[in-house]
Amino acid sequence: MSTPARRFTFVAAALALLVLSAIASLAAQQPAAQPPAAPAGRQAGPPAGRGNAAPQAPMPKQPGHGTGKLVIWGDIASFQPRGHPMNCLTMNRFKRGEPAGFRMTAIDGGTGEVEHTAELTIHIIYGGKTIDIPMRYRGTAGPTAPPPSGYLRPLVELWTGRWDVPADAPTSMLLYTVSAKDAFGRTTIFQPFSFSSSQLTIVE
């Protein structure tokens, strides 16, 4: 290679290194992306499911769905870890620090089948604010997947969400609802039975 060609190659390489260095410097100065703030009067809850689930990809529409109403219902249970004697026991009274688990299902009213495109969110009124907790659909593996340990059938009808009772929470009765929307644009709201002792309650 001739001397001028070598000089050109050297200069080009040096310029490329300078450009890459400048790009890296600019990237390092950019602030980290922040999640959107919750609306005034509302507080974003923990991630869905057991508290550490990543956002789920949308489920595809099911043939024949979307003609009836969207119907949801469910209950509250202890979400103590597997192996704990209280794991998944149905209950509505929790002490400070205990995990309150919300279990829901969603049904397409036209077919009577599970509406797996439904997106469910728990809304707990606590401390003068509404805490919004997205629920996680547990049936993404499909109806032929083997059920996890402790379950009697695949989880195609189950959505779960968790709220850990704050350590400084006062003993009180808390109101909650669950809202849902699906890929067909349908929406609905679930409320537990209105008797006071049936509500989510924090006890000593």
LUMVOKOL-310221 format. One record per residue: residue number from 1; residue in one letter; z, x, y of N, C-alpha, C in turn. Coordinates in steps of 0.2 Angstrom, whole numbers. Atoms other than C-alpha are relative to their C-alpha. Example, Ala and Ser with C-alpha at 12.3 -4.5 7.8 and 13.67 -1.06 7.14 Angstrom:
% LUMVOKOL-310221
  vexvo  gulo   n_pz   n_px   n_py  ca_pz  ca_px  ca_py   c_pz   c_px   c_py
      1     a      0      4     -6     39     62    -22      0      4      6
      2     s     -1     -4     -6     36     68     -5      3     -4      5
END
This chain:
% LUMVOKOL-310221
  vexvo  gulo   n_pz   n_px   n_py  ca_pz  ca_px  ca_py   c_pz   c_px   c_py
      1     m      0      4     -6      0      0      0      0      4      6
      2     s      1     -4     -6     -5      7     17      7     -1      4
      3     t     -6      0     -4      8     11     30      1     -6      5
      4     p     -1      6     -4      4     -4     42      2     -6     -4
      5     a     -2      6      5      5    -16     27      7      0     -2
      6     r     -7     -1      2     22     -9     22      4     -2      6
      7     r     -4      2     -6     28    -11     40      0     -8      1
      8     f      0      7     -1     22    -29     41      4     -4     -5
      9     t     -4      3      5     30    -33     24      8      0      2
     10     f     -7     -1     -1     47    -26     30      2     -4      6
     11     v     -2      4     -6     46    -35     47      1     -8     -2
     12     a      0      7      2     42    -52     38      6     -1     -4
     13     a     -6      0      4     57    -49     26      6     -1      5
     14     a     -5      1     -5     68    -46     41      1     -6      3
     15     l      0      6     -4     63    -61     50      2     -6     -5
     16     a     -2      5      5     65    -72     34      8      0      0
     17     l     -7     -1      1     83    -65     32      4     -3      6
     18     l     -3      3     -7     87    -69     51      0     -8      0
     19     v      0      7      0     81    -87     49      5     -3     -5
     20     l     -5      3      5     91    -90     33      7      1      2
     21     s     -6     -1     -2    106    -83     41      2     -5      6
     22     a     -1      5     -5    104    -94     56      1     -7     -2
     23     i     -1      7      4    102   -110     45      7      0     -3
     24     a     -7      0      4    118   -105     35      5     -1      6
     25     s     -5      1     -6    128   -103     52      0     -7      3
     26     l      0      7     -2    122   -120     58      3     -5     -4
     27     a     -3      4      5    127   -128     42      7      0      0
     28     a     -7     -1      1    144   -121     42      3     -3      6
     29     q     -3      2     -6    147   -127     60      0     -8      0
     30     q      0      7      0    143   -145     55      6     -3     -2
     31     p     -6      4      3    158   -157     53     -1     -3     -6
     32     a      1      4      6    161   -164     36     -1     -7      1
     33     a      1      7      0    155   -181     33      6     -4     -1
     34     q     -6      4      1    168   -194     35     -1     -7     -2
     35     p      2      7      2    169   -211     27      1     -5      5
     36     p     -1      5     -6    167   -226     38      7     -3      0
     37     a     -7      2     -1    183   -232     46      0     -8     -2
     38     a     -1      7      1    190   -249     40      0     -4      6
     39     p     -1      4     -6    189   -263     52      7     -1      3
     40     a     -6      1     -3    203   -267     64      4     -5     -4
     41     g     -4      4      3    217   -275     55     -1      0     -8
     42     r      1     -1      7    211   -269     38      1      7     -2
     43     q     -1     -7      3    215   -254     27     -4      1     -6
     44     a      3     -1      6    204   -247     14      5      2     -5
     45     g     -4     -1      6    212   -246     -3     -2      6     -3
     46     p      2     -6      4    211   -232    -16     -7     -2     -4
     47     p      6      1      4    195   -230    -26      1     -5     -6
     48     a      0      6      5    191   -244    -39      3      3     -7
     49     g     -2     -1      7    197   -245    -57      7      3      0
     50     r     -6     -3      1    211   -234    -62      2      5      6
     51     g     -2     -4     -6    212   -226    -44     -5      6      1
     52     n      4     -6     -1    199   -212    -47     -7     -1     -2
     53     a      7      1      2    182   -220    -51     -5      1      5
     54     a      6     -1     -4    166   -215    -43     -4     -6      1
     55     p      4      6     -1    155   -228    -35     -5     -1     -5
     56     q      4      2      6    145   -237    -48     -7     -2      3
     57     a      7      2     -1    126   -239    -48     -1     -8     -1
     58     p      1      7      1    120   -257    -46     -2     -2     -7
     59     m      2      3      6    118   -267    -62     -7     -4      1
     60     p      7      4     -1    100   -275    -65      2     -7     -1
     61     k     -1      8      1     98   -294    -64     -1     -2     -7
     62     q      1      2      7     99   -303    -80     -5     -6      0
     63     p      5      5      0     85   -315    -85      4     -7      0
     64     g     -3      7      1     89   -334    -82      6     -1      5
     65     h     -6      1     -4    104   -330    -70     -2     -2      7
     66     g      1      1     -7    106   -335    -52     -1     -8      2
     67     t      1      7     -1    104   -354    -54      7     -4      1
     68     g     -6      4     -1    122   -360    -55      5      4      5
     69     k     -5     -3     -4    138   -355    -45      2      6     -3
     70     l     -3     -6      2    146   -338    -46      8     -2     -1
     71     v     -7      2      2    163   -341    -55      4      6     -1
     72     i     -4     -6      2    177   -328    -55      8     -2     -1
     73     w     -7      1      0    195   -328    -61      3      6     -4
     74     g     -3     -6      3    208   -316    -68      8      0      1
     75     d     -7      0      0    226   -310    -68      3      7      2
     76     i     -3     -6     -2    238   -296    -64      4      3     -6
     77     a     -3     -4      5    245   -283    -76      3      6      2
     78     s     -3     -7     -1    255   -267    -77     -5      5     -2
     79     f      5     -6      2    243   -252    -76      4      6     -1
     80     q     -4     -6      3    256   -240    -83     -5      4     -4
     81     p      5     -4      4    246   -226    -92      1     -2     -8
     82     r      0      2      7    241   -229   -110      6      4     -4
     83     g     -6     -2      3    256   -226   -122      6     -2      3
     84     h     -6      3     -3    268   -233   -110      2     -7     -2
     85     p     -1      7      3    277   -248   -117     -2     -6      5
     86     m      2      5     -5    272   -258   -101     -7     -1      1
     87     n      7      0     -1    254   -254   -102     -4     -6     -1
     88     c      5      6      1    242   -269    -99      4     -6     -1
     89     l     -4      6      1    257   -281   -100     -2     -5      6
     90     t      1      5     -5    253   -297    -90      7     -1      4
     91     m     -7      1     -4    266   -298    -75     -2      0      7
     92     n      1      1     -7    267   -301    -57      5      3      4
     93     r     -6     -3     -4    283   -292    -52      0      8     -1
     94     f      0     -7      0    283   -274    -48      5      4      4
     95     k     -5     -3     -4    295   -261    -42     -4      6      4
     96     r      3     -5     -4    291   -247    -29     -3      5     -4
     97     g      3     -5      4    279   -234    -36     -3     -2     -6
     98     e      3      3      6    273   -245    -50     -7     -2      1
     99     p      7      2     -1    254   -248    -53     -1     -7     -1
    100     a      2      7      2    249   -266    -51     -7      0     -1
    101     g      7      0      2    233   -269    -60     -3     -7      0
    102     f      3      7     -1    221   -283    -56     -6      0     -5
    103     r      6      1      5    209   -289    -70     -4     -6      1
    104     m      4      6     -2    195   -301    -66     -6      0     -5
    105     t      7      1      3    179   -308    -74     -4     -4      4
    106     a      5      4     -4    163   -315    -66     -5     -3     -5
    107     i      4      4      4    153   -329    -74     -6     -3      4
    108     d      6      3     -3    135   -335    -70      1     -8     -2
    109     g     -1      7      2    138   -354    -69     -6     -3     -3
    110     g      6      3      3    120   -358    -74      0      1     -8
    111     t      1     -2      7    121   -349    -91      6      1     -4
    112     g     -6     -1      3    139   -347    -94      1      7     -3
    113     e      0     -7      2    136   -328    -97      3      4      6
    114     v     -3     -5     -5    145   -313    -88     -6      2      5
    115     e      4     -2     -6    137   -310    -71      1      8      2
    116     h     -2     -7     -1    137   -291    -72     -3      3      6
    117     t      2     -2     -6    129   -289    -55      5     -1      5
    118     a     -6      2     -4    145   -296    -47      3      7      3
    119     e     -4     -5     -3    154   -284    -35      6     -4      3
    120     l     -6      3     -2    172   -289    -33      5      5      4
    121     t     -4     -4     -5    185   -283    -20      7     -4      0
    122     i     -7      2     -1    204   -286    -20      2      0      7
    123     h     -3      0     -7    212   -291     -3      7     -2      0
    124     i     -7      1      0    231   -289     -2      2      0      7
    125     i     -3      0     -7    240   -294     14      7      4     -1
    126     y     -6     -4      0    253   -280     16      1      3      7
    127     g     -1     -3     -6    262   -274     31     -4     -2      6
    128     g      3      3     -6    253   -285     43     -8      2      0
    129     k      7     -2      1    236   -278     37     -3     -3     -7
    130     t      4      2      7    223   -283     23     -2      6     -3
    131     i      2     -6      4    221   -269     10     -6     -2     -4
    132     d      6      2      4    203   -270      3      0      5     -6
    133     i      1     -5      6    202   -262    -15     -6     -2     -4
    134     p      6      1      4    185   -262    -23      2      0     -8
    135     m     -1      0      7    185   -266    -42     -5      3     -3
    136     r      5     -3      4    176   -257    -55     -2     -4     -6
    137     y      3      3      6    165   -265    -68      1      4     -6
    138     r     -1     -4      5    170   -259    -85     -5     -1     -6
    139     g      5      1      5    155   -265    -95     -6      3      0
    140     t      6     -3     -1    142   -253    -90     -3      3     -7
    141     a      2     -3      6    141   -246   -108     -4     -6     -4
    142     g      4      5      4    134   -263   -114      4     -3     -6
    143     p     -3      4      5    139   -276   -127      1      3     -7
    144     t      0     -4      7    136   -264   -142      4      6      0
    145     a     -4     -6      0    147   -250   -136      7     -2     -4
    146     p     -7      1      4    163   -248   -147      5     -1      6
    147     p     -5      1     -5    178   -255   -138      5      6      1
    148     p     -5     -5      0    191   -242   -131      6     -2     -4
    149     s     -6      0      4    207   -239   -140      4     -6      4
    150     g     -4      6     -2    218   -255   -138     -4     -6      1
    151     y      4      6     -2    204   -267   -134     -3     -3     -7
    152     l      2      4      6    198   -280   -147     -8     -1      0
    153     r      7      1     -1    180   -281   -140     -3      4      5
    154     p      2     -4     -6    168   -272   -128      2     -3      6
    155     l     -2      2     -7    172   -273   -110     -5     -3      5
    156     v      6      3     -4    157   -283   -104      2     -5      5
    157     e     -3      5     -5    168   -296    -95      5      2      4
    158     l     -6     -2     -3    180   -285    -87     -1      4      6
    159     w     -1     -4     -6    183   -279    -69      7      2      1
    160     t     -7     -2     -2    198   -269    -64      1      4      7
    161     g     -2     -3     -6    207   -263    -49      7      1      0
    162     r     -7     -2      0    224   -254    -45      2      1      7
    163     w     -3     -1     -6    236   -254    -31      7      2     -2
    164     d     -6     -3      1    251   -243    -32      5     -2      6
    165     v     -5      3     -5    267   -251    -23      2      6      3
    166     p     -3     -5     -4    272   -240     -9      7      2     -1
    167     a     -7     -2      2    288   -230    -11      5     -4      5
    168     d     -5      3     -5    295   -238      5     -1     -8      1
    169     a      1      7     -1    289   -256      2      6     -4      0
    170     p     -6      5      0    302   -270      6     -1     -5     -6
    171     t      1      6      5    305   -283     -8     -3     -6      4
    172     s      3      6     -3    294   -297     -4     -5     -3     -4
    173     m      5      3      3    281   -309    -10     -7      2      4
    174     l      6     -1     -3    263   -304     -6     -6     -4     -2
    175     l      6      4      2    247   -314     -5     -6      4     -1
    176     y      6     -4      1    231   -308    -12     -6     -5     -2
    177     t      6      4      2    213   -315    -15     -4      5     -3
    178     v      5     -4      3    198   -308    -24     -7     -3      2
    179     s      6      3     -2    181   -310    -16     -6      3     -5
    180     a      6     -2      4    164   -308    -25     -6     -1      3
    181     k      7      1     -1    146   -306    -22     -5      2     -5
    182     d      4     -2      5    131   -304    -33     -7      2      2
    183     a      7     -2     -2    113   -298    -33     -4     -6      2
    184     f      4      6     -2    107   -316    -31      2     -3      7
    185     g     -3      2     -7    117   -318    -14      5     -5     -1
    186     r     -5      5      0    130   -329    -21      7      3      1
    187     t     -7     -3     -2    148   -327    -15      5     -5     -2
    188     t     -6      4      1    165   -334    -20      6      4      1
    189     i     -7     -2     -1    184   -332    -18      4     -2     -6
    190     f     -5      2      5    198   -332    -31      6      1      3
    191     q     -7      0     -2    216   -336    -27      4     -2     -6
    192     p     -4      2      5    230   -337    -39      3     -6      1
    193     f     -3      7     -1    239   -353    -42      6      1      5
    194     s     -4     -1     -6    250   -357    -27      7      0      0
    195     f     -7      0      1    267   -358    -34      3      7      2
    196     s     -3     -6     -3    278   -345    -25      1      5     -6
    197     s     -2     -5      5    285   -336    -41     -6      2     -4
    198     s      6     -2      3    267   -334    -47     -4      6      4
    199     q      4     -5     -4    262   -322    -33      2      7     -2
    200     l     -2     -7      1    262   -303    -33      6      1      4
    201     t     -7      0     -3    280   -299    -29      3      7     -1
    202     i     -3     -6      0    289   -283    -25      8     -1     -1
    203     v     -7      1      2    307   -282    -33      3      7      0
    204     e     -4     -7      1    321   -269    -34      0      2     -7
END
